[in-house]
Each structure stands twice: as C-alpha cells, then as structure tokens.
C-alpha cells in the first residue's frame, strides 16, 4: 500500500458503508426540505400522518 497523506484522516469500514448509502440519497430533496422552516417541516409531517391514516382507513373498507 502507498503512503497516506498525514493530513488526510484514515478511512474506516464505516466510511465505505456510508458511501454505499449516499448514492441512493436524493440530495435535491434534502436541500428543498432544509429550505423550509422547522414549523413548515412539522406541518408536512402532520399532513403525511393524516394521509397515512386515511390510507389505512380506505384499506380497511376495501373488501378482500
């Protein structure tokens, strides 16, 4: 193995795992979410929670 630059920290196996997951992260979506205020983000979460509740109810009403 070659010599490593002393100013560059050594990579660990966890860094490799993080790199694998990073490729699947939509960074544009993260940037858009971070433009919102915390209150706006919480409001979106509440709306999502209500939506999932309605989906569950609709699924229970549907005959199998």
N, C-alpha and C positions, 0 to 999 in steps of 0.2 A: 504494500500500500504506500501511496505517496505521503509526503509530509503535509500536514494540515496547517493552514494559516493560523497563527496563535490568536488572532483577533476574532476568528470565526468559532463560535461555540460548536462543540461536537454534537452531531445528530444522534438522537436515540431512536429506538424502535417505535416509540410513541409518535415521533415526527413522521415516520413512514405511514403509520396508521392515519394520522391527521391528513396527510397528503391524499390518501385514498378517498377519504370522505369529502375533501374540499372540491374535488372535481364534480360532485353531484349537488353542490350548493349553488343556488341561484343568487348571485351577489347583487344583481339588479333589484331583485325582490327585497333583499335585505336593505339596500340603500333607500328604496321607497319607504319601507317601514320606519327607518330611522329618521326620515323627514317629518314623520308625524310626532305630535306631542305625546307624552305618556297618557294623557287623558284620551286622546284620539285612539291610541293603540288599545286601551282598555275598552273603549266603546266598540271597537271592531271585535274584540274578544267576546263581549257580551252579545253582540249580534250573531257571531258564529255559534255561541252556545244556544241561543234561541233557535237558530236554524237547525242545529243538530237535534234539538228537542222535537221540532216539527217533523223532521225526517223520521225519527223514531216512531212518533205517533202515526204517521202515514204508513209506515211499515207494519205496524200492529193492526191497522184497519184493513190492510190488503189480505184477501183470503189466500191461504197457502195452496 
